[in-house]
Amino acid sequence: MSTPINLHEVEAAARRRLPRMVYDFIAGGAEDERTVRANEEAFARVRLRPRSLVDVATRNLATTVLGDPVSLPVLLGPTGLVGLVHRGGELALSRAAGAAGTVYCASIAGSRSLEEVARVASGPLWFQMYLWRDRELVRSLTARAAAAGYRTLVLTLDVPVVGRRERDLRNGLTLPPRFSTRNLIDAGLHVRWLREYQAGGRLTYANLRGEAGIESESSNAFALSEYVNRHLANPGATWEWLSWLRELWPGRLAVKGVLTGADARLAVEHGADGVIVSNHGGRQLDGVSPTLDALPEIVAAVGDRAEVLIDGGVRRGTDVLKALALGARACLVARPYWYGLASGGEAGVRHVLELLRDELDRTLALTGVADVAELAGGDLQLVDEGVLRG
Ligand SMILES: Cc1cc2nc3c(=O)[nH]c(=O)nc-3n(C[C@H](O)[C@H](O)[C@H](O)COP(=O)(O)O)c2cc1C
């Protein structure tokens, strides 16, 4: 098998390697998956307006994101239960991000504990949480994250309840996977995945080990949405929750899952240093705006009071440039690194980041930008914004 030359080929390689049920869990989204598709389509719709005869002989992709230096404006976003596709799980992601000189944002729902992830890290680490119901649990987790050296806490806002992911329902997905006759045949046809998965040991929410009531349940197979609805989601939470967390957490605080200027303003007023424009990769509410469309409104609402980041559908260096030219400080990716991990392990994740770095570098040269810092403020008018408004 030859080395993938772009992220689409990385996905194709992962798709061949994974049982249907696992690939669908990663690729799928809520209901009709309109927003999943729209995220990528939004990037495709925006046109670039290159500048000529600018000295781009040397180019700089490095910047800072919420105070952390990164060698490129692409971060590994938070995702849970990565052990589903690789025995090293989140440890491989932490190492790959460090090697590439970027941030890894570990999820509360990881299959490796936040302390294990921190032990192998060589780059800056962020930690993502949900609006838990049990505040004592939040207190203990934030204290653990601070003690382990996590620099930014990311609070995900868009899961008051879990979105309806119909592929998972149809496939009867449980975590850890419990194999029905059909799933068993599918798993048996993907021997390399099965061996890798079994080598990783039991798949659990490692950060919740020892937490009464949750642990016993998480060691049995459960339907994902049921479990998250019962423990991770908190439909009663309000903005007061963010102020409370602001008091508790000593480092930088970002919120993830913002899609309107009004919510971005509220987030800043309640103490957020960063706003991540996200629709959870289309996995929560189907029918919301693609994130690139929502970005300009949020950048305008926040001004210079917070850094704005974006995720959802970033698959090319040109996508990164478009997001930055519209006011994002950096992009996060999720599915691409799952596919890199599933098809090529830790090296596969590094390859994903190197492909994006190489594409962004070439895009800078071709659009006449020597330094990503020049993109701040959107002054270069490198994208045709009319498409977004129209
Ligand atoms: C398999 C998977 C698991 C995810 N788990 C989490 C999570 O635990 N916490 C979270 O805030 N977002 C989670 N997300 C959402 C991602 O962080 C991100 O918002 C989205 O997937 C970005 O879009 P992309 O996958 O198109 O890059 C998950 C996404 C996927 C694909």
The ligand as an SDF file (V2000), in Angstrom:
LIG
                    3D

 31 33  0  0  0  0  0  0  0  0999 V2000
  -15.0780    9.8730   17.1610 C   0  0  0  0  0  0  0  0  0  0  0  0
  -15.2690   11.2640   17.7020 C   0  0  0  0  0  0  0  0  0  0  0  0
  -15.3260   11.4620   19.0770 C   0  0  0  0  0  0  0  0  0  0  0  0
  -15.4850   12.7650   19.5890 C   0  0  0  0  0  0  0  0  0  0  0  0
  -15.4430   12.9540   20.9530 N   0  0  0  0  0  0  0  0  0  0  0  0
  -15.4960   14.2350   21.4360 C   0  0  0  0  0  0  0  0  0  0  0  0
  -15.3150   14.4820   22.8370 C   0  0  0  0  0  0  0  0  0  0  0  0
  -15.0930   13.5860   23.6340 O   0  0  0  0  0  0  0  0  0  0  0  0
  -15.4080   15.7770   23.2400 N   0  0  0  0  0  0  0  0  0  0  0  0
  -15.6260   16.8250   22.3760 C   0  0  0  0  0  0  0  0  0  0  0  0
  -15.6930   17.9750   22.8110 O   0  0  0  0  0  0  0  0  0  0  0  0
  -15.7700   16.6130   21.0600 N   0  0  0  0  0  0  0  0  0  0  0  0
  -15.6950   15.3600   20.5690 C   0  0  0  0  0  0  0  0  0  0  0  0
  -15.7990   15.1490   19.2090 N   0  0  0  0  0  0  0  0  0  0  0  0
  -15.9670   16.3200   18.3030 C   0  0  0  0  0  0  0  0  0  0  0  0
  -14.6090   16.8310   17.8340 C   0  0  0  0  0  0  0  0  0  0  0  0
  -13.8540   17.3810   18.8810 O   0  0  0  0  0  0  0  0  0  0  0  0
  -14.7540   17.9290   16.7690 C   0  0  0  0  0  0  0  0  0  0  0  0
  -15.5880   18.9680   17.2560 O   0  0  0  0  0  0  0  0  0  0  0  0
  -15.2300   17.5120   15.4080 C   0  0  0  0  0  0  0  0  0  0  0  0
  -15.1480   16.1150   15.1800 O   0  0  0  0  0  0  0  0  0  0  0  0
  -14.3960   18.2800   14.3840 C   0  0  0  0  0  0  0  0  0  0  0  0
  -14.7290   17.9650   13.1050 O   0  0  0  0  0  0  0  0  0  0  0  0
  -13.8540   16.9950   12.1400 P   0  0  0  0  0  0  0  0  0  0  0  0
  -13.9870   15.6360   12.7280 O   0  0  0  0  0  0  0  0  0  0  0  0
  -14.5470   17.1880   10.8490 O   0  0  0  0  0  0  0  0  0  0  0  0
  -12.4190   17.4930   12.1310 O   0  0  0  0  0  0  0  0  0  0  0  0
  -15.6450   13.8620   18.6910 C   0  0  0  0  0  0  0  0  0  0  0  0
  -15.5950   13.6360   17.3120 C   0  0  0  0  0  0  0  0  0  0  0  0
  -15.4080   12.3570   16.8050 C   0  0  0  0  0  0  0  0  0  0  0  0
  -15.3270   12.1760   15.3140 C   0  0  0  0  0  0  0  0  0  0  0  0
  1  2  1  0
  2  3  1  0
  2 30  2  0
  3  4  2  0
  4  5  1  0
  4 28  1  0
  5  6  2  0
  6  7  1  0
  6 13  1  0
  7  8  2  0
  7  9  1  0
  9 10  1  0
 10 11  2  0
 10 12  1  0
 12 13  2  0
 13 14  1  0
 14 15  1  0
 14 28  1  0
 15 16  1  0
 16 17  1  0
 16 18  1  0
 18 19  1  0
 18 20  1  0
 20 21  1  0
 20 22  1  0
 22 23  1  0
 23 24  1  0
 24 25  2  0
 24 26  1  0
 24 27  1  0
 28 29  2  0
 29 30  1  0
 30 31  1  0
M  END
$$$$
